[in-house]
Amino acid sequence: MASWIQRQNNSHQAQLAATAVLSGAAVAGAIFGFQKFRRRERVKRLKDSIPEINEQHHAVSLNEFGAASAGPGWSKEDERGAVLARRAQEGDYDEELILEQLARNRVFLKDEGLTKLRSAFIIVVGCGGVGSHAVASLARSGVSKIRLIDFDQVTLSSLNRHALATLADVGTPKVHCIRRRMQQIVPWVRFDCRNELFGGSVADDLLAPWSLDDADKGQKPVYVLDCIDNIQSKVELLHYCHTHSIPVISSMGAGCKSDPTRVMITDISVSSDDRLSRSTRRRLKLLGVTTGIPVVFSTEKPGPGKATLLPLAEEEFTKGQVDELSVLPDFRSRILPVLGTLPAVFGYTLANHVICDVSGYPTEYSMGGKGKDKLYDSIHTNLLVSLERLARSEIGSQPLGLKVPMTRDDVIYLIDEIWRGKSVVTGLPSRLSLTLWERPANGFRPDPEWEKQGQVVIPFKPEDLVCMTKEEATRHEKEVLLGGKKHEELYSPDVLEKVKERRREMEYYEQFR
């Protein structure tokens, strides 16, 4: 063994190999040492570039999502707004000035309605495009206590639809951005900012009563606005509010929508043409919630040339499950096309509903003529079929050429404006039909005076018609119009009174038609 080692030491090739190894090690050591030195110098320069913490440079803590809990240095206007807000919330603000600022709302809602609104505590969950416009409208209208809940920060792409954010707000939490801007407009309004992600596990805390101190038991929220675009959080919020009897209204998807005339309010059970609404409805149904939640949604349908959710590139699928590409669990991993105006329409519609409901202002919503062309054509046709059936039972033969003395626009007016898209009997909004409320004085024979003009018509006026479901109309036709029963035998006093009220309403509207 010793002789072998001796031979290797005397080998010229072995000496060259050893020299190469030692040289490589020396070069590697030099390179690594130089890199370490450079890193140390860069860290030193970076630390030296960080300014001292003083009045111009503030230090803030990051939240659990790595976002700053407060924005960058405030402008002079922000600082003045904050000082004014503190003084106003401590009572150093003239009540007459507040009432003057709310004068238009005051004459609209009256003193009683405005008082209700000013004493309300409202929670807005989601402070992006929809939520920011809703908050701005609520605060400007008089709501004095608003809790803002959102985990996200303002980004450059937020500025096409956010109501209050500016370039200076990019990178700051949305809840603080809204508070900073609104306190310059309505300094007496108190904002409770929660820079947190809503979820079922924290619902008790985030939706808890407003409490100013430990001795205060707090005020429960009179309304919650759901402006969340994450399906899981949305379902958890709506389910919590429904099971805890907290009034809530939900915004469905504004993405890929462009027609503001198709935006409406209805119960979640009958919302349509909206994927977010459909998914929310299905998940809530599994939790036992099928109705009782008003939603703002659009009936606009997708079509050629319209915006759609862009497909993921093929290489993205190779990175793993699509839902794993999101920043947070269950959040979408693709940018949703949004026209900046539609989130504002959704937000103001939400706020309008809450303002009217809280203040006690009367509102009744209808699906209206928005995207319901087939519905109104069907109702118009069914009315003709009903009249033909009634006339045949009276004259014993088919009245050839019978015409309905109403246009399709008259049908839309009755269903939309007068009967609010619901049956007068049960309030159901589906399978609607118009039928005569009373038997005409001359029965169901075609009018002889019209026949002289070559027209086959059973004369009646719009106020003679009522809205029912098809099944209710068939029963009404059989038992009242043909059977001779009195309305009191078939319908409750509430239904009879509603029919009288709507007929009086029609008489009033006729002067404007």
C-alpha positions as CSV (number, residue, x, y, z in Angstrom):
1,M,0.0,0.0,0.0
2,A,2.8,2.4,0.9
3,S,4.6,1.6,-2.3
4,W,1.4,2.4,-4.3
5,I,1.1,5.8,-2.7
6,Q,4.8,6.4,-3.3
7,R,4.3,5.6,-7.0
8,Q,1.3,7.9,-7.3
9,N,3.2,10.8,-5.7
10,N,5.9,10.3,-8.3
11,S,3.3,10.2,-11.2
12,H,3.3,13.4,-13.3
13,Q,-0.5,13.0,-14.1
14,A,-1.4,12.7,-10.4
15,Q,0.5,15.9,-9.6
16,L,-1.3,17.7,-12.4
17,A,-4.7,16.6,-11.1
18,A,-3.9,17.6,-7.5
19,T,-2.8,21.0,-8.8
20,A,-6.0,21.4,-10.7
21,V,-8.2,20.5,-7.7
22,L,-6.3,22.9,-5.5
23,S,-6.5,25.7,-8.0
24,G,-10.2,25.1,-8.5
25,A,-10.8,25.2,-4.8
26,A,-8.8,28.4,-4.5
27,V,-10.8,30.1,-7.4
28,A,-14.1,28.9,-6.0
29,G,-13.2,30.2,-2.6
30,A,-12.3,33.6,-4.1
31,I,-15.5,33.8,-6.0
32,F,-17.7,32.9,-3.0
33,G,-15.8,35.3,-0.9
34,F,-16.2,38.1,-3.4
35,Q,-20.0,37.4,-3.7
36,K,-20.3,37.4,0.1
37,F,-18.5,40.7,0.2
38,R,-20.8,42.1,-2.4
39,R,-23.9,40.9,-0.6
40,R,-22.7,42.5,2.6
41,E,-22.0,45.8,0.8
42,R,-25.4,45.7,-0.8
43,V,-27.2,45.1,2.5
44,K,-25.2,47.9,4.1
45,R,-26.2,50.3,1.3
46,L,-29.8,49.2,1.5
47,K,-29.9,49.7,5.3
48,D,-28.2,53.1,4.9
49,S,-30.9,54.1,2.4
50,I,-33.7,53.5,4.9
51,P,-34.6,56.9,6.4
52,E,-34.8,57.4,10.1
53,I,-38.3,57.1,11.6
54,N,-39.6,60.6,12.1
55,E,-42.5,62.9,11.3
56,Q,-41.9,62.5,7.6
57,H,-41.3,58.7,7.7
58,H,-43.7,56.5,9.6
59,A,-43.2,52.8,10.4
60,V,-46.3,50.5,10.3
61,S,-46.9,46.8,11.0
62,L,-47.9,44.4,8.3
63,N,-51.1,42.4,8.6
64,E,-51.4,38.6,8.2
65,F,-51.6,39.0,4.4
66,G,-48.4,41.0,4.2
67,A,-50.3,44.3,3.5
68,A,-49.6,47.6,5.2
69,S,-52.1,48.4,7.9
70,A,-52.0,52.0,7.0
71,G,-51.1,54.0,4.0
72,P,-48.1,56.1,3.2
73,G,-47.6,59.6,4.5
74,W,-50.8,61.6,4.4
75,S,-51.1,64.8,2.4
76,K,-51.9,68.1,4.0
77,E,-55.5,67.7,2.9
78,D,-55.7,64.2,4.5
79,E,-54.3,65.6,7.7
80,R,-56.8,68.5,7.8
81,G,-59.6,66.0,7.1
82,A,-58.5,63.8,9.9
83,V,-58.4,66.7,12.4
84,L,-61.8,67.9,11.3
85,A,-63.2,64.4,11.6
86,R,-61.9,64.0,15.1
87,R,-63.5,67.3,16.1
88,A,-66.8,66.5,14.4
89,Q,-67.1,63.1,16.0
90,E,-66.4,64.6,19.4
91,G,-69.4,66.9,18.9
92,D,-67.6,70.0,17.7
93,Y,-69.6,70.4,14.5
94,D,-72.8,72.4,14.1
95,E,-75.9,70.3,13.6
96,E,-77.3,72.9,11.2
97,L,-74.4,72.4,8.9
98,I,-75.0,68.7,8.8
99,L,-78.7,69.2,8.0
100,E,-77.8,71.7,5.3
101,Q,-75.5,69.2,3.7
102,L,-78.3,66.6,3.9
103,A,-81.0,69.0,2.8
104,R,-81.9,67.2,-0.4
105,N,-82.2,63.8,1.4
106,R,-84.2,65.5,4.2
107,V,-86.9,66.8,1.9
108,F,-87.1,63.5,0.1
109,L,-87.1,61.1,3.1
110,K,-88.7,63.6,5.6
111,D,-87.3,64.2,9.1
112,E,-88.4,60.8,10.4
113,G,-86.8,58.9,7.6
114,L,-83.6,60.9,7.8
115,T,-83.4,60.4,11.5
116,K,-83.7,56.6,11.0
117,L,-80.9,56.7,8.4
118,R,-78.6,58.8,10.6
119,S,-79.0,56.5,13.5
120,A,-78.3,53.4,11.5
121,F,-75.2,51.2,11.8
122,I,-74.4,49.5,8.5
123,I,-71.7,47.1,7.5
124,V,-70.2,46.9,4.0
125,V,-68.2,43.7,3.3
126,G,-66.0,44.2,0.2
127,C,-64.7,47.7,-0.5
128,G,-63.7,47.4,-4.2
129,G,-65.6,48.7,-7.3
130,V,-69.1,47.9,-6.0
131,G,-68.5,48.4,-2.3
132,S,-66.7,51.8,-2.6
133,H,-69.6,53.4,-4.5
134,A,-72.1,51.9,-2.1
135,V,-70.2,53.3,0.9
136,A,-69.8,56.7,-0.7
137,S,-73.5,57.0,-1.3
138,L,-74.5,55.7,2.2
139,A,-72.3,58.2,3.9
140,R,-73.3,61.1,1.7
141,S,-76.9,60.3,2.4
142,G,-76.6,60.4,6.2
143,V,-75.6,57.0,7.5
144,S,-73.4,57.9,10.5
145,K,-71.8,54.6,11.5
146,I,-70.3,52.3,8.9
147,R,-68.0,49.3,9.3
148,L,-65.8,48.6,6.4
149,I,-64.4,45.0,5.9
150,D,-61.9,44.2,3.2
151,F,-58.5,42.5,3.3
152,D,-57.2,43.9,0.0
153,Q,-55.1,46.9,-1.1
154,V,-55.7,49.4,-3.8
155,T,-53.9,48.5,-7.0
156,L,-53.4,50.4,-10.3
157,S,-56.0,48.2,-11.9
158,S,-58.5,49.2,-9.1
159,L,-58.5,52.8,-10.4
160,N,-60.8,52.1,-13.3
161,R,-63.8,51.4,-11.0
162,H,-63.0,52.4,-7.4
163,A,-65.1,55.4,-6.3
164,L,-62.5,57.1,-4.0
165,A,-59.0,55.7,-4.7
166,T,-56.3,57.9,-6.2
167,L,-52.7,57.1,-7.4
168,A,-51.5,58.1,-4.0
169,D,-53.6,55.3,-2.5
170,V,-52.0,52.5,-4.5
171,G,-50.6,49.9,-2.1
172,T,-52.8,51.0,0.8
173,P,-55.7,49.1,2.4
174,K,-59.0,49.8,0.7
175,V,-60.8,50.3,4.0
176,H,-58.4,53.1,5.0
177,C,-58.5,54.7,1.6
178,I,-62.3,55.0,1.8
179,R,-62.2,56.4,5.3
180,R,-59.5,59.0,4.4
181,R,-61.5,60.3,1.5
182,M,-64.9,60.3,3.1
183,Q,-63.9,62.1,6.3
184,Q,-63.1,65.1,4.0
185,I,-66.7,65.0,2.8
186,V,-68.7,63.9,5.8
187,P,-66.4,64.3,8.8
188,W,-69.1,63.4,11.4
189,V,-69.5,59.9,10.0
190,R,-67.7,57.2,12.1
191,F,-65.9,54.4,10.2
192,D,-64.8,51.2,11.8
193,C,-62.1,49.8,9.5
194,R,-61.4,46.1,9.5
195,N,-58.5,45.2,7.2
196,E,-59.4,41.5,7.3
197,L,-60.6,38.7,5.1
198,F,-64.2,37.8,5.9
199,G,-64.9,34.1,6.6
200,G,-67.3,32.1,8.6
201,S,-64.8,31.5,11.4
202,V,-64.5,35.3,12.1
203,A,-68.1,36.3,11.3
204,D,-69.1,36.7,15.0
205,D,-66.4,39.3,15.4
206,L,-66.7,41.1,12.1
207,L,-70.5,41.4,12.3
208,A,-70.6,42.1,16.0
209,P,-72.5,45.1,17.4
210,W,-70.8,48.5,17.2
211,S,-69.3,49.2,20.7
212,L,-67.5,52.4,21.5
213,D,-66.2,51.2,24.9
214,D,-66.4,48.2,27.2
215,A,-69.4,49.6,29.0
216,D,-71.3,50.0,25.8
217,K,-73.3,46.9,24.8
218,G,-73.2,48.1,21.3
219,Q,-75.7,48.6,18.4
220,K,-76.5,45.7,16.1
221,P,-76.2,46.3,12.4
222,V,-79.4,47.2,10.7
223,Y,-78.1,46.1,7.3
224,V,-75.2,44.3,5.8
225,L,-74.1,44.9,2.2
226,D,-72.4,41.9,0.5
227,C,-70.0,43.3,-2.1
228,I,-67.7,40.2,-2.1
229,D,-66.5,38.6,-5.4
230,N,-65.2,35.4,-3.7
231,I,-67.9,32.7,-3.8
232,Q,-66.9,31.0,-0.6
233,S,-66.8,34.1,1.5
234,K,-70.1,35.4,-0.1
235,V,-72.0,32.2,0.8
236,E,-70.6,32.2,4.4
237,L,-71.7,35.8,4.8
238,L,-75.2,35.4,3.4
239,H,-75.8,32.2,5.4
240,Y,-74.6,33.8,8.6
241,C,-76.9,36.9,8.1
242,H,-79.9,34.7,7.1
243,T,-79.5,32.4,10.1
244,H,-78.9,35.4,12.5
245,S,-81.8,37.4,11.1
246,I,-79.5,40.3,10.0
247,P,-81.0,42.1,6.9
248,V,-78.6,41.7,4.0
249,I,-78.5,42.5,0.3
250,S,-76.0,40.9,-2.0
251,S,-74.3,42.1,-5.2
252,M,-73.9,39.5,-7.9
253,G,-71.4,39.7,-10.8
254,A,-70.7,43.0,-12.6
255,G,-67.9,41.5,-14.6
256,C,-68.4,41.1,-18.3
257,K,-71.6,43.2,-18.1
258,S,-72.2,46.4,-20.1
259,D,-75.9,47.2,-20.1
260,P,-77.0,49.3,-17.1
261,T,-80.7,48.9,-18.1
262,R,-80.5,45.2,-17.3
263,V,-79.5,45.7,-13.6
264,M,-82.3,45.0,-11.2
265,I,-83.2,43.8,-7.7
266,T,-85.0,40.6,-7.0
267,D,-85.0,37.7,-4.5
268,I,-82.1,35.3,-5.0
269,S,-84.5,32.5,-5.7
270,V,-85.6,34.0,-9.0
271,S,-82.3,35.6,-10.1
272,S,-81.2,34.5,-13.5
273,D,-78.6,34.9,-16.3
274,D,-75.8,35.3,-13.8
275,R,-73.2,32.6,-13.0
276,L,-72.2,34.0,-9.6
277,S,-75.9,34.2,-8.6
278,R,-76.5,30.6,-9.8
279,S,-73.5,29.2,-7.9
280,T,-74.4,31.2,-4.8
281,R,-78.0,30.0,-4.9
282,R,-76.9,26.4,-5.3
283,R,-74.5,26.5,-2.3
284,L,-77.0,28.3,-0.1
285,K,-79.7,25.7,-1.0
286,L,-77.4,23.0,0.3
287,L,-77.3,25.0,3.6
288,G,-81.1,25.2,3.7
289,V,-81.4,28.8,2.4
290,T,-83.6,29.1,-0.7
291,T,-85.2,32.6,-0.5
292,G,-85.4,35.7,1.6
293,I,-82.1,37.4,0.3
294,P,-82.5,40.4,-2.1
295,V,-79.8,40.5,-4.8
296,V,-78.6,43.0,-7.4
297,F,-77.9,41.3,-10.6
298,S,-77.9,41.8,-14.4
299,T,-80.1,39.9,-16.9
300,E,-77.7,40.7,-19.7
301,K,-76.7,37.6,-21.6
302,P,-73.3,36.9,-23.2
303,G,-73.1,37.2,-26.9
304,P,-70.7,37.5,-29.9
305,G,-68.2,40.2,-29.4
306,K,-68.9,40.6,-25.7
307,A,-66.3,40.3,-23.0
308,T,-65.7,36.8,-21.5
309,L,-63.4,35.3,-18.9
310,L,-60.1,34.8,-20.7
311,P,-58.9,31.2,-20.8
312,L,-55.7,30.2,-19.0
313,A,-52.7,29.6,-21.1
314,E,-51.8,25.9,-21.5
315,E,-48.6,26.3,-19.6
316,E,-50.5,27.5,-16.5
317,F,-52.3,24.1,-16.2
318,T,-48.9,22.4,-16.0
319,K,-48.2,24.2,-12.8
320,G,-50.9,22.4,-10.9
321,Q,-54.6,22.6,-10.1
322,V,-56.1,25.9,-11.4
323,D,-57.5,26.8,-8.0
324,E,-53.9,26.5,-6.6
325,L,-52.8,29.4,-8.8
326,S,-54.8,31.9,-6.8
327,V,-53.1,34.2,-4.2
328,L,-55.6,33.0,-1.6
329,P,-57.8,29.8,-1.4
330,D,-61.0,29.9,-3.5
331,F,-60.1,33.2,-5.1
332,R,-60.2,33.4,-8.9
333,S,-56.8,33.0,-10.6
334,R,-57.7,35.0,-13.7
335,I,-58.4,38.7,-14.3
336,L,-62.1,39.3,-14.8
337,P,-63.0,41.8,-17.6
338,V,-64.8,44.7,-15.9
339,L,-66.2,47.9,-17.5
340,G,-65.6,50.5,-14.8
341,T,-69.2,51.9,-15.0
342,L,-71.1,48.7,-14.1
343,P,-69.7,48.2,-10.6
344,A,-70.8,51.8,-9.8
345,V,-74.3,50.9,-11.0
346,F,-74.4,47.9,-8.8
347,G,-73.0,49.8,-5.8
348,Y,-75.5,52.6,-6.1
349,T,-78.4,50.2,-6.6
350,L,-77.4,48.4,-3.4
351,A,-77.1,51.7,-1.5
352,N,-80.5,52.9,-2.9
353,H,-82.2,49.8,-1.6
354,V,-80.7,50.1,1.9
355,I,-81.4,53.9,2.1
356,C,-85.1,53.4,1.2
357,D,-85.6,50.3,3.3
358,V,-83.9,51.8,6.5
359,S,-85.7,55.1,6.2
360,G,-89.1,53.5,5.5
361,Y,-89.5,54.9,2.0
362,P,-91.9,52.8,0.0
363,T,-90.3,50.7,-2.8
364,E,-91.6,47.7,-4.9
365,Y,-89.4,46.1,-7.4
366,S,-90.4,44.3,-10.6
367,M,-88.5,42.2,-13.1
368,G,-90.0,44.6,-15.6
369,G,-89.5,44.5,-19.3
370,K,-85.8,43.9,-19.0
371,G,-84.9,41.0,-21.2
372,K,-88.4,39.5,-20.9
373,D,-89.7,39.9,-24.4
374,K,-90.9,36.3,-24.7
375,L,-92.7,36.6,-21.4
376,Y,-94.8,39.6,-22.5
377,D,-95.5,38.1,-26.0
378,S,-96.7,35.0,-24.2
379,I,-99.0,36.9,-21.8
380,H,-100.4,38.9,-24.7
381,T,-101.2,35.7,-26.6
382,N,-102.6,33.9,-23.6
383,L,-105.0,36.8,-23.0
384,L,-106.4,36.4,-26.5
385,V,-106.7,32.6,-26.0
386,S,-108.6,33.2,-22.7
387,L,-111.0,35.7,-24.4
388,E,-111.7,33.3,-27.2
389,R,-112.4,30.5,-24.7
390,L,-114.8,32.8,-22.7
391,A,-116.6,34.0,-25.8
392,R,-117.0,30.4,-27.1
393,S,-118.6,29.3,-23.9
394,E,-121.1,32.2,-24.3
395,I,-122.0,32.1,-28.0
396,G,-121.4,28.4,-28.6
397,S,-118.9,28.9,-31.4
398,Q,-115.4,30.1,-32.1
399,P,-115.3,34.0,-32.5
400,L,-113.3,34.2,-35.7
401,G,-110.9,37.1,-35.9
402,L,-111.2,38.1,-32.3
403,K,-108.8,40.9,-31.3
404,V,-107.4,42.1,-28.0
405,P,-108.0,45.8,-27.5
406,M,-104.5,46.2,-26.0
407,T,-101.0,46.4,-27.3
408,R,-97.9,44.6,-26.2
409,D,-96.7,47.9,-24.5
410,D,-100.0,47.9,-22.5
411,V,-99.2,44.4,-21.3
412,I,-95.7,45.5,-20.3
413,Y,-97.1,48.6,-18.5
414,L,-99.6,46.4,-16.5
415,I,-97.2,43.7,-15.5
416,D,-94.2,46.0,-14.8
417,E,-95.6,49.2,-13.4
418,I,-99.0,48.1,-11.9
419,W,-98.6,44.5,-10.7
420,R,-94.8,44.7,-10.2
421,G,-94.2,41.4,-12.0
422,K,-96.1,39.3,-9.3
423,S,-99.4,37.6,-8.9
424,V,-101.9,39.6,-6.9
425,V,-103.1,36.4,-5.2
426,T,-99.9,34.8,-4.0
427,G,-97.1,37.2,-5.0
428,L,-95.4,34.5,-7.2
429,P,-93.3,35.9,-10.0
430,S,-93.5,33.0,-12.4
431,R,-95.9,31.7,-15.1
432,L,-97.8,35.0,-15.1
433,S,-101.0,35.8,-16.9
434,L,-103.5,38.6,-17.2
435,T,-107.2,37.9,-16.7
436,L,-110.4,39.9,-16.4
437,W,-111.2,40.6,-12.7
438,E,-115.0,40.9,-13.3
439,R,-117.4,39.6,-15.8
440,P,-118.2,42.4,-18.4
441,A,-121.7,44.0,-18.1
442,N,-122.5,42.7,-21.6
443,G,-120.9,39.3,-21.1
444,F,-118.3,37.8,-23.5
445,R,-120.1,38.4,-26.8
446,P,-118.3,40.5,-29.3
447,D,-119.4,44.2,-29.3
448,P,-122.0,44.8,-32.1
449,E,-120.8,48.4,-32.7
450,W,-117.3,47.2,-33.3
451,E,-118.7,44.4,-35.6
452,K,-120.2,47.1,-37.8
453,Q,-116.7,48.3,-38.4
454,G,-115.6,44.8,-39.3
455,Q,-113.8,44.3,-35.9
456,V,-114.4,41.4,-33.5
457,V,-113.7,42.8,-30.1
458,I,-114.8,42.2,-26.5
459,P,-114.3,45.7,-25.1
460,F,-112.5,46.2,-21.7
461,K,-110.0,48.7,-20.2
462,P,-106.6,48.0,-18.7
463,E,-107.9,48.5,-15.2
464,D,-110.3,45.6,-15.7
465,L,-107.3,43.2,-15.8
466,V,-105.4,41.6,-12.9
467,C,-102.1,39.7,-12.8
468,M,-102.2,36.0,-11.6
469,T,-100.3,32.9,-12.3
470,K,-101.7,30.7,-15.1
471,E,-103.1,28.2,-12.6
472,E,-104.8,31.0,-10.6
473,A,-106.2,32.6,-13.7
474,T,-107.7,29.3,-14.9
475,R,-109.4,28.9,-11.5
476,H,-110.6,32.5,-11.5
477,E,-112.0,32.1,-15.0
478,K,-113.9,28.9,-14.1
479,E,-115.3,30.0,-10.7
480,V,-115.8,33.7,-11.0
481,L,-116.1,34.7,-14.7
482,L,-118.1,31.7,-15.7
483,G,-119.2,30.2,-12.4
484,G,-120.7,33.3,-11.0
485,K,-118.9,33.2,-7.6
486,K,-118.3,36.4,-5.7
487,H,-114.7,37.5,-5.2
488,E,-115.2,37.4,-1.5
489,E,-115.8,33.7,-1.6
490,L,-112.5,33.0,-3.3
491,Y,-110.0,35.7,-2.1
492,S,-108.9,37.1,1.3
493,P,-109.6,40.7,2.3
494,D,-105.9,41.6,1.7
495,V,-106.1,40.4,-1.9
496,L,-109.3,42.4,-2.5
497,E,-107.9,45.5,-1.0
498,K,-104.7,45.2,-3.1
499,V,-106.8,44.9,-6.3
500,K,-108.7,48.1,-5.3
501,E,-105.5,49.9,-4.5
502,R,-103.8,49.0,-7.8
503,R,-106.9,49.9,-9.8
504,R,-106.9,53.4,-8.2
505,E,-103.2,53.6,-9.0
506,M,-104.0,52.9,-12.7
507,E,-106.6,55.7,-12.7
508,Y,-104.0,58.1,-11.4
509,Y,-101.3,56.9,-13.9
510,E,-103.7,57.3,-16.9
511,Q,-103.3,61.1,-16.9
512,F,-99.5,60.6,-17.6
513,R,-99.8,58.0,-20.3
